Amino acid sequence: MTPAISVRRAVTGLLAAVAVAGGLAMGATPAHATTPRSAVTVLPVVDMEATVLAAQIDPRRPDSTLTPGAKDSVLAVERALQARNLLDARWVDGYFGTSTITAYAAFQRSLGYSGLAANGLPGPSSLTALGQGRFTLTRLIGPGAHLQRDGYTIDARTQAMLTESERLLGFHLTLSQGSYNPGGDPTSAGTHDGGGVVDINVDGMSADTRTAVTRALRQVGFAAWVRNPSQGDWPWHIHAAAISDTDLSTQAQNQTGDYYLGLNGLANHAADDGPRIPIQTWEEYQRSH
């Protein structure tokens, strides 16, 4: 190699080094550099279980008490609704009350949903759509596929809950009414119009057995009560609504909210007349067993 060539290469290398250094000084980022941790946007995390639970209980409260463990998640949902001009800023408070229900239903309709899919109760697909670029989801829940049981339509989540209730009891439960039956039972006030709601046949059961069945249903996550002819135009049966089934009709949502507030789920808003046990959802029950 001649001295001239060697000098030219040395100069070229030096100029390249200066150019890189100059680029860094002006703020250029080399390809191998990583983004500073402080510059990464961390989205809020919405707990779907807590959010759906709040959407059932909060509208039924006589005050603005927040559902435990739901505030941050509900706030994130409300802020996303406000950003879409669906919810006034004064209602962005962590309380999933009637104004938030109305705003969420409007968002569901904006997605082209109708019926049960636009009932104001967050479902997995609508909540995912609302969260795009604003929050991420954890503890997703959903009703699952429709199936047949005792000649009635129910969803997979409800079937799993009934199966576990039967395991606890040691005997089979027979339905006298299923779900997804809009207008099919005028005496039910619309509770069976959506998913998650069933009636249990109690023919031949003693009072103690009816109570035991109701307790087992409550244990796995149903809001459940023994119903008798003095309460309405119906025979003896056990009415059960699966808490947090995202296909619940509005009337059934109201019942599950009332259950958490110690009421009987009927129009008279009387005190709960069933066995009192710690209230939990199906998902909470599964985590504890």
N, C-alpha and C positions, 0 to 999 in steps of 0.2 A: 504494500500500500504506500502510495507516495505521500510526502508530508502535506501536499496541497489538499488531497482527498481527506486525509485525517483531520485537517483543520476545518474543512467545510462541514464534516459530520459532527464535530464537536460543537461548532457554532449552531448548526441546525438543532442539535439536542438541547442546547442552552436556550434557544428561542422558544422551543416547544415547552420547556419547563416554565419559562417566564409567562407564556400564554396561559398555561393551566393555572399558575399562581394568580395571574391577573383575573382569570375567570372566577376563581374562588373568592377573590377579594371583592368582586362585583356581585357576589351572591349566587353564582352558578353552583349547581349541585352535581358532583360527579355521579356517574351511573351507579356506582357501588354504595353510595351513601344511603343511609336509612332516614326515614322521616322522624323527626324528634317526637318522643312519646307525647309531649304536651300538645303537639299539633294534630294528633289523631282525634277525630270527633267520636265520642262515645255516646251512643244513643241510649235513652232510657229503656229499661226493661219492664214490660207490662206482663204481670201475672194474670193469665186469662182466667184461671179458677177464681181468684179473688175478685176480678172485675165482674164476672158473670154473677157471682154471689151478691155483690153490692147492687147490681142492677135488679135483683129480685127483692132485696130487703129494703134498700133505701127509699124507694117510692112509697112503701107502706108505713114508714116511720111517722109518728106524730111530731117529730122534731128533726133537727139536722145532724143527729149523731152519726158519725162515720162508721162504716163497717170495718172492724178491726183488720189490719193488714192490707187494706185495699186502697188507701188514700193515694199513694204515689202512682199506682197503676191507673186509677181513675183520672187523676190529674193529667197524665200523659194522653189518655184518650180524649179528655175534654179539650185539651190544648189543640189536639189535631182536629177536632170538630170545629173549634173556634177559628182555626186557620182556614177552614173551608167556608167560613161565614155561616155556619149552621148553629152555632151556640154563642150567645152573648157572653162577654167577658165576666159578668157578675156571677154566672153560673159555673165558672171554672174554679171549683172549690174542693174537689175530691169527694163530692157527694153525688152519687149516681141517681139523682132524683128524677121527677117526671120531666123536667126540662131537658135533661141529658138523654132520657129515654126517647123523647120526641125528636131531638136532634140526631140521635143515632139511627132512628127509624128513617129519617129523611136521607141520611147518608146511604143506608141500605137501598132505598128506592132509587137513589142516584146511580147506583150500580146496576139497576135494572131488576132488582129483587122485588118480590111481592109476597103476600101471604105470610106464612110462618117465617120466611127468610127476611122479612121486613117488619119484625115484631118489636124492634127496639132492644132486643136482647142480643148482645154481641155473639156472633157465630165465628167459627175459625176462618172462613174465607173473607168475610167483611172486615174482621179485625186485622187480618193480614194486609188487606188492601189499604185500610186506614193508616196502618203503621209504616207504609213505604216511606223511607227516608226520615221517619220521625221517631219510631221506637221498634224494638224487637220484642218477640213473644217468648214466654216460657209457660210451662204447664198448660199446653193446649188441650182442650176437651171438645168432644163432639158426640152426637147421638149414635153414629154408626149406621149400618144398613138397616132397612126395614125387613122384618121377618114375620112369620106366622106362629102364633101360640094359641092353642085352644080355639082356633078358628078366628082369632082377632089379630090385627096388625099392631106390632110394637116395634121398637128399635133395639139394636143390639146391646146398647148400654143398659136399657131397662131389663132385657132378658138376662144379662149377666148379674144384675142386682137381684132379680127374682130367684135365680139359681142359687146364689149365695144365701139368700134368706131360707130357701128350702134346706140347704145343707145345715144351717144353724138349727132349724126346727126338727129336721129328721123326717119330714113328709112333704108330699107334693101340694102345691097351691094351684087351684083352678081359677081361671079368669071368668068373670061375668061381663066384663067390658074391657075394651082395649083402647088403643090410641089412634090418632089420625082419622077421627070419625066426625068431621065437621057437620054439626046439625043432627047427628045420629041419635043423640040422647038429650032431648029438650030439658030433662030434669038436672043435667050436669052443669048448666049455666056456661057451657063452652069449655069446660076444663079438659074434656076429651078431644077437643078439636085438633090439638097438636100432639106432639110426642111426649113420652115420659109418664103418662098417666094411665093407671089401670084400676079396675075394681076387682076385688077378690071375692069369690063365692064362699059364703060361710055356712051353707046348709049343713046341718048336723054338728056344727061346732058348739061347744059349751062357751059360756061367757069367759071362762079362764083361757080357753084355747084362742078365742078371738083376740083377747088382750095379748097373749103370747105372740101371735102372728103379727099384730101391730107393732109390738116391741122389736121383733126381728126385722121387720121392714124398716123401721126407724133406725135401727142399728147400722144398716148398710147404706143409708142415705136417702130414704123416702120420707117425705112428709106424709104421715099415714094416720088415719082415724077410723074407728068403728062408726059406721052410720046406721041409724035405726029409723023406722017408719015415722016416729014422732017428729023427726027433723025435716022431713020433706016427703015428696011423693016417690018413695023408693022402698024396696025391701031391705032387710038387714044385709049389709055388705061391709067390706073394708075398702075405703078409698085411699089410693096411694099415688103421690106425685113425686117423681124422681127429681130431687133438688139439683139444679144447675144443668138439667137437660136443655140444651140450647134450642130445641124445637118446642119448648113449652108454649102453649097458647098464653095470651095475656092474662086470662082468668087463672090459669094454673100458676103462672109466675106470681100472681097476687097471693095465691094459696101458700106457696112455699115461703114467701116473705112473711105472711101472717104466722106461719108455723114458727119461724125464728123469733117472733115477737110474743109467743106464748098464747096464740089464738087458735080457734078451732077450724079456720079455713072456710067458714060459712058466712053468709051475708049478714048474720046477726053479730058477727065479730065477738062472740062469746069466748070465754077462757078455754084453753086447750083441755079437752076431756080425756086425752089418751095417756099412756104411760110416759112419764117424763124421764128421759135419758139424755146424756150429752148429745147435742145435735152435731152431725157431721155429714159431709157429702160422700158419695161413693168413692171418689178419689182419695179423700182423707182416710176413709175406712181401709182401703187397700194398702195405703202406706203404713197403717198401724198394725197390719196383720201379715 
